[in-house]
Amino acid sequence: MKKIFSSVELDSKVRASALELAIDAADRMNRFAAMDTCTSMICSVTNEDLGVHVAAIMQRNNDTFVSDIEASQCKCDSIINYLKLVKN
């Protein structure tokens, strides 16, 4: 899923769907290395179009490990704003 997410040739929605599948699998299987990979994928986003989709996925998966991500780790305004909103 990381390869799909990292591909700039794919549409942002497809890339975000790959992230959502990875988050779901990491959470359901309680795989900490996969959770760390998902976290690094989220923190690596710099494209605002992708960031909007990722923030929506994070909102849908707020009861998972994604809610533990610190806004200061992220580079995308949409994701940072979402995390600040959730933490308040």
Buried (B, 14 or more C-beta within 10 A) or exposed (E): BBEBBEEEEBEBEEBBBBBBBBBBBBBEEEBEEBBEBBBEBBBBBEBEBBBBBBBBBBEEBEEBBBEEBEBEBBEBEBBBBBBEEBEE
